[in-house]
Amino acid sequence: MKRRIIVTGDGSKTIQIEDWDEQYHSKHGAVQEAYHVFIEHGLRLFADQRVHILEIGFGTGLNALITYLEAPKLNVTIDYVGVEAFPVSMEEAISLDYGKQLDLKGSDAIIERLHSCPWDERFDISDDFVLTKQKKDFRDIQDQNLFNLIYFDAFGARVQPELWTEEVFSIMHIALKSQGVLVTYAAKGSVRRAMQEVGFSVERLPGPPGKREMLRGIKG
C-alpha cells in the first residue's frame, strides 16, 4: 500500500497509508496525542517504579522515544516490548524527524538505535531502558501476568476491526499483571464493551486534541 509522510496539526509528522486514509498517529498532532494518551494517562501512574510495558504496535517508534525521554523525569526503569508485524524502514523513521520536534540533542542516534536494534532480542538503549522488539501478529502474543502497562496503539477499528475484538483484549488482559493498565486513543462503544467483556474495568478520559474521549482499562 502507498505510504507518505504528512505533517500533523502540532507540526510533527506521521506516516499516512493512502489506500486506507489512515495514519500511524493523529493528524491533529502526532506528538501531542502520544504524550496525552500514553504518558499522561499511562506511564505517570507508575512513577518511581520498574515498569514492564507492552506496545501494540511499535510503528514509528514515537511512543518508545517519548517513554525513553520521560522515564528519568518520573524516576522509572523501563523494560519495553514493542510488537510490530510490519516494521517501518529506517529511512521513514529518520524522515519523521521527531528529534527536531522534541528538541532532542543526538536524536538521530537514539532513533537509529530504536529501529536498528535486532528483533526478538533484549537490547539496552540506556542503563534504564531495555527494548525488545517482536516481529509478529498481535494475536500471537502468549505472555501471562508480565506487564504493568500496555500502550494499545493499533490502527483504528475502521480499517482493522479484527484488532479491536474480545479475542485480542483477552490476550491483553492475560498479559497484564494484577492492577495492570491498558491505555488507548480509541473511544468507540464497541471497543469499550469488548474490554469490559474480558474483565477490564474501563474508564472514559478526556481525549487528545481532535478527540473528545479516550479509554483506559484496569485489570482487577
N, C-alpha and C positions, 0 to 999 in steps of 0.2 A: 504494500500500500504506500501511496505517496505521502512523504513527510516533509514538513518545512518548519523552520524556526520562526516564531512570531513574537512580537513584543506585547506584554500584558499590561493591564491598567496601572500597575505600580512602577512600570519601567523595566521590570525584569522579564526574562524571556522564558519561553517554553516550546515544546515540540507539538505541532498540530498534525494529526492524521487526517488528511483532507477527505478521504473516502468516507470517514465516519463523522466528520465535523466534530472531532473530539480532541481535547488537549490533554497533555500529561498533568498540567496544573490549571488552576482557574485563569480564565482570560481576564478576569478582573484584577488579578495580581498574584503571580506565582509565589513570590517570597512572602507576601502578606498572608496568603492562605496557609502556607506551610507553617509559619510561626503561630498563627492563630489556632489552628486545629491541633497540631502535633506537639508544639512546645507549651503554649499557654494552657491548653486543656488536657495535656497528656504528661509530658516529661516533668513539668513543675510539681506534679503530685508526688514525685519521688526524690525530692531534694535530699541531699546528704545520705544517699544510699548507693549500693551497687545495683544497677538496673539491667535486666535482660530484655532487649527489645527485638520484636519481630516486625519487619516491614513487608507489607503486601502491596505493591511490588517496588523493587529498588529503583527502576526507571532512570531518571536523570541524575540521581544521587543527591538531589537538593535536600531531601529530608535527612539523609545521613549527614550531609555537610552542616546543616544548621544544628543538628544534635551534637556533632563534634564541637561546634563553636560555643554552644550553650552549656555543655557539660561542666567546664571549670567554674562557671558563674554559679551553678547550682550545687557544686561540690558532689557531683555524681561520677561514678566509674561505669563505663558503658560496655556491655557485651552485645553487639549489634548483629542481627542476622537479617539480610536482605534477600528476599526471594523474587526472582525475575525469570520469566520464561523466554523473553525476547530482549536481550540487553541492547542498550543504545551504543553507538560507536564512540570511540574516543574523540573523533573529530566533532561529533554532535555535542558531546559533553563539554568540550573546551569552548565550542562556539556559543554555548549558552551564557558564558562569561559571568557566572554567579559571583565569582570573587570580586569583580568590579562593583556589582550591585551591593554586595555586603561590605565593601571597603576592606577586603581581607588581603593583607600582605602575604605574598607567597601562595596565592590562591591556586595558580595553575599546578603547582607541585602537589597540593593537597587533593585537588580534584583528580589529578592523574593517578595518585595513589589509590583513591577510592575506586577508580574504574579499571586500573591496570592490575590490581592485586588478583591472585589466582582464584578461580572458582572452587567452591567446596573445600576451602582450607581457611583456618583461622589466621588472620593477618593483623599484626599490630600497626595500626595507623599512628598511635601515640601510646605513651605509658598507660593512659586511662581510657583508651578507646580501641577495642578489638572488633574487627569486622570479619564476618563470614558471609560471603555471597553464595547463594544456592541457585543454580540454573534449573528450574523445574516449574511445573504447574502448581498453583496454589493448592489444588485438591490432592496433591501428593504429599503434603506435609503430614508427618506422623508423630510430631513431638507431643509429649504429655507433661503437663504440670511444670513447664520450664520457664515461661516468660512472665515478666511483670507487666509489660506494656506492648500492645500491638498498634502499629500505625496501619490502618486499613485504607490504602490509597490506590485501589484497583480502578481501572477505567469504569465509567459510570454504568449504571444498570440499563440505561437506554441502549447502549451498544453491546454490553456484555452482561446480560441479565443472569447468566449461569454462575457468575461470581458473587452474587448477592442473595444466595439461597440459604435455606436452613442447613443443607448439606455442608456448605462452606463455613457458615458461622458455627456449626457444631465442631468442626475441625479447629476453629479459632478458640472456642470455649475450652476444649480439651487441652490445647497447647498452653493456656494460661494457668498460672498459679492461682490459689485462692486469693480473692481480693484483687486479682489482676484486672487491668483496664484495657478496653479497646476503644480507640477514637477514630472517627471517620468524618469526612466532609459531607457525607450523604445525610439526607433528612427525610427520604421518602417513607411513607407509611408502611409500604411493603417490606422495606429494609428493617425498620424498627420492629415490626411484628416477627420477622424471621429471627432476629436477635433474641427477642423475648421468648420465642418458642423453644429455643435451645438452652435457655436458662439465664440469659443476661438480664440484669436489672438495668433498664435503659432510661437515660435522661436526655431531653432536648436542651441544647445550649444555644446561645446566640451564634450565628454563623459568621464566617469571614466576609469581607467585602463582596457584595453581589449575591449573598445567600442569607436568607432570614434565619435559618437554623442549621445545626449540625447535631450528630448523635455521639453519645458516649455510653458504653456499656461496661458494667462491672460484674465480674464473676463472684458469686457468693461463696 
